[in-house]
Amino acid sequence: MKNRLTTLTLIAPSLGCLLLAPPARGQDQGDGDEPQVIQAEHWDVSPPLRDMAIPPPADWRGAPRRIVPLRRVPKVPNIGDDPDPVLQTATGPLVDATILLNFKGNSVNGFAPPDTNAAVGATQIMQHVNVVHSIYNKTTGVKILGPTSNSSFWSGFGGSCQTSGNSGDPVVNYDKAAGRWVVLQPVFSAPYMYCIAVSTTSDATGTYNRYAFNLGSSNLPDYPKLSVWPDGYYVTSNSFLGGSSFVGAQACAADRTSMLAGLSATMICFQRSTAEASLVPSDWDGAMAPPGGSPNYHLESETATTLQLFKFHVDFFTPGNSTFTGPTNITVASYTTLCPFTRACIPQPSPGEKVDALSDRLMNRLPYRNFGTHEALVASHTVNKGAGVAGVRWYEIRGLSGAPSVFQQGTLNGGNIHIWMPSIGQDKNGDILLFATASNAAVKPSLGFAGREPSDPLGTMQSPQLIFGGTGVQTNTSNRWGDYASVAIDPEDDCTFVATGEYYQTTGSFNWTTRIASIKFNSCN
């Protein structure tokens, strides 16, 4: 039976958020103290996805080309060109890991950038890009379903989730503790929506509990990120008034327990001021849950020497007890923003255009792991490693329940090759894998990874390995690339990483391809 409820409370952002000049960053402006409580206005249980699958139009590759907008946040860049103080200069052995699978994912469909991300479950891999998804056997790489329109998840659901459920920025995750798939699709026309589908089993082609959360008609939720935590499904985004004026980051939590059961569910949100942007929520990996009552952690890159950590405590029984607190400043080695004003500065061989590294934000994901002896977050972003060349800064942060601090950090160095668009993960042994794209004026954009084992010197990675060398370059695609890649961890062995990102097989415009690779450290059993 389909059910409908109205939005209980939706508090409009304060007028102070509309100022043209943002307040001093790092200061709590007092906004976001009162939670917004949003009841799902519609939910149901879908037919099996395999029966709802909507194929892309037969002429999709010839359809009008569309750039999916990335709305910029007014973040003050970290200016400079000094050498990176934690730049890794010494090379070590090749990372001691094996590439298990390495196959082509979804490809060109008339939209750019692809917003590539994937999750891995009990037996399957699901990869999402803008407007389509595919499902693969995780052991063989054989395609099970797809490419299928992302609107398939909302077929027969009704409302704007069905009519606009293919707006771009799709995100897929896997709830490892419950053995369920979680799919997020924002709606970018007012009233703005979060459409969330939670599978009823571990089979990605089966049925889903579907939910529509109405965010109101004021703030468009751009660049959303999705994470799993014991008490909720957490979603962050950048809010833009009417889709144009930045009013701050938004952090929301949806009631995981109710959504797993297919019951009426609530979402609790905090609208922050322009002091916060591009928050990334912590995503639980591993068999050991966070300590009881642990908040979800949100992280943001801030000043040239600071990350900021926030704590989101949600209470679905008494929503008014929910809190979003912080920031706690975490001191890091200084870094500078890559091409802070031109933005698009990553070179490709001719005739390729320069592309945007998105150096103003932390990248997808923020993996969390409880090792028993300690908790850890790992994070990554693109920086100027020196002389205007892109490198990847990465961190391991510990002490989360007390005084959080950087346990180790480093900047991956490709010499005169730009390394950007990273994603990071950590397995049950504490091995860290860093996946990224590499190119320069002589090297076509290619995908590879570096990694480290716990016995390696702190702050260092073993030498990178190539996953796939690009055979083409991007032209005339508004300099857009990414906007992100992803690294997920296999819940069955807690050792195997699944990484996915963009490359070009053939030179052209809107002609991207994606790659999916599974990788395992040889020491992890």
PyMOL commands that set and color helices and strands:
alter all, ss='L'
color gray80, all
select helices_A, chain A and resi 15-18+49-52+60-62+150-154+159-163+256-261+319-321
alter helices_A, ss='H'
color red, helices_A
select strands_A, chain A and resi 3-4+36-39+42-45+66-67+97-107+111-112+117-120+124-129+132-137+143-149+171-175+180-187+192-199+208-216+219-229+232-241+245-255+266-271+280-285+296-301+306-313+323-331+344-346+355-356+366-370+375-386+389-398+405-412+418-426+432-439+446-452+462-468+486-489+496-503+513-521
alter strands_A, ss='S'
color yellow, strands_A
deselect
rebuild
show_as cartoon
